Amino acid sequence: MVKQTIVERFAEESHPDVLEEFDRASLEELVSKHETPFMVLDLSEVDYQYKSLQAALPGVKLFYALKALSHPALIKRLKSLGCNFDLATIGEVELVESLGVKGDQCIHTHPIKKDKEIKRALEFGCNRFVIDNMEELKKFIPYAGQVELIVRVSFRSKQAVVDLSRKFGCALEELPLLVEFAQQNSIEVIGLSFHVGSQSLSPMTQANAIRASIAAMKVMNSVNWKFLDIGGSFPVSYQEAVLPIADFCAPVMEALSELPENIEIFAEPGRFIAAPSMIEVVSIVGKARRGAKIWYYLDDGVYGGFSGQMFDHATYPLAPLKPFDPTGEFLSSVLAGPTCDSIDVVAEDIELPDMEIGDILVGKKMGAYTIASATEFNFYPKPKVVVVEDIFDPETEAL
Ligand SMILES: Cc1ncc(COP(=O)(O)O)c(C=O)c1O
């Protein structure tokens, strides 16, 4: 586990992106109103992330990947901003449908589906689906003429924190067979897609995948290609800084400039929009000295809002809510979740000022793949989500 030092984090946070900072007074007010653990979804941050990504990817149609965080307030905000949606399950279809999203604003990107999932998406009005193998393509024979298919290609990525091309995606060499079968059965295969991995640390894998996809489209010129879907992967800074989004997207845009103009470009961001939009507020409920370390027991852990530390390989920036002297004494500490399982440790080695039972800690960048994969193990309820319009205030002290 990464060693976390509050002091270092303070240094990092002095960078000029004030949207990263939180207003301590507003948080204290929230703490006075809501019992911990709770998460705070900041809709102004959703706006900011969406607009930053759209500005960095001009002309690219964004489909928010619901799996990262599917809170209705976030979906409604994105809908009002003109965002489209990337769906993978019947549950996701029904959620966006209930919020007034139309089927033609969506793509269904799960490469493996049951027939009833195809039917439900079509009933909703979503007719663009992703496939990545022959068996899946055959499932669309009954729907020929009703669907537009996008073939997902695998581009392995060693530098992405979560490599998504291991489980899904065909090799480029498999494309001609799939295209030929589709044409013989009058099924429209008219797009290519890939996902080079979530929290990608270099844009070059994506840029190379774009160039390889363009080359494949040129070779298969019997197809009237309409879409190229460049997936998600856009990273956020957790413990370590990543490239600003405009710099990350510059080589991606350069590669996309080689695409023929009539081909529409899609992207499926999840993490980039959701992660910075939510923080988690937890309390210390127990404290024990064990060997050289102080163990603090929190009221939420890796079975709850911090589940992304297990499934998503993320380590969230954490800070105490109470003001402290950054030049004062820091103690080597462990932060443990509340459950009876010993794997439930949020930070194994973190430098903290002396904390007391009842003190509050705030976890930042906790919107993506956190509550989405939380459980209620041990009957600890999942943290509730408090929705606010704007929690940061650049005039006040940053956490
Ligand atoms: C098909 C698909 N699209 C989009 C995403 C979102 O990717 P990211 O979180 O990197 O933005 C994922 C993540 O698992 C995915 O599987």
Ligand as a Chemical Component Dictionary entry (heavy atoms), coordinates in Angstrom:
data_LIG
# 
_chem_comp.id                   LIG 
_chem_comp.type                 NON-POLYMER 
_chem_comp.pdbx_formal_charge   0 
_chem_comp.three_letter_code    LIG 
# 
loop_
_chem_comp_atom.comp_id 
_chem_comp_atom.atom_id 
_chem_comp_atom.alt_atom_id 
_chem_comp_atom.type_symbol 
_chem_comp_atom.charge 
_chem_comp_atom.model_Cartn_x 
_chem_comp_atom.model_Cartn_y 
_chem_comp_atom.model_Cartn_z 
_chem_comp_atom.pdbx_ordinal 
LIG C1 C1 C 0 -16.997 -0.395 -21.609 1  
LIG C2 C2 C 0 -16.521 0.655  -20.657 2  
LIG N1 N1 N 0 -16.673 1.949  -21.000 3  
LIG C3 C3 C 0 -16.273 2.947  -20.193 4  
LIG C4 C4 C 0 -15.720 2.682  -18.958 5  
LIG C5 C5 C 0 -15.299 3.831  -18.103 6  
LIG O1 O1 O 0 -13.945 3.952  -18.134 7  
LIG P1 P1 P 0 -13.143 5.028  -17.276 8  
LIG O2 O2 O 0 -13.537 4.830  -15.886 9  
LIG O3 O3 O 0 -11.732 4.748  -17.588 10 
LIG O4 O4 O 0 -13.559 6.372  -17.736 11 
LIG C6 C6 C 0 -15.505 1.341  -18.558 12 
LIG C7 C7 C 0 -14.896 1.041  -17.274 13 
LIG O5 O5 O 0 -14.841 -0.083 -16.812 14 
LIG C8 C8 C 0 -15.934 0.304  -19.428 15 
LIG O6 O6 O 0 -15.790 -0.990 -19.099 16 
# 
loop_
_chem_comp_bond.comp_id 
_chem_comp_bond.atom_id_1 
_chem_comp_bond.atom_id_2 
_chem_comp_bond.value_order 
_chem_comp_bond.pdbx_ordinal 
LIG C1 C2 SING 1  
LIG C2 N1 SING 2  
LIG C2 C8 DOUB 3  
LIG N1 C3 DOUB 4  
LIG C3 C4 SING 5  
LIG C4 C5 SING 6  
LIG C4 C6 DOUB 7  
LIG C5 O1 SING 8  
LIG O1 P1 SING 9  
LIG P1 O2 DOUB 10 
LIG P1 O3 SING 11 
LIG P1 O4 SING 12 
LIG C6 C7 SING 13 
LIG C6 C8 SING 14 
LIG C7 O5 DOUB 15 
LIG C8 O6 SING 16 
# 
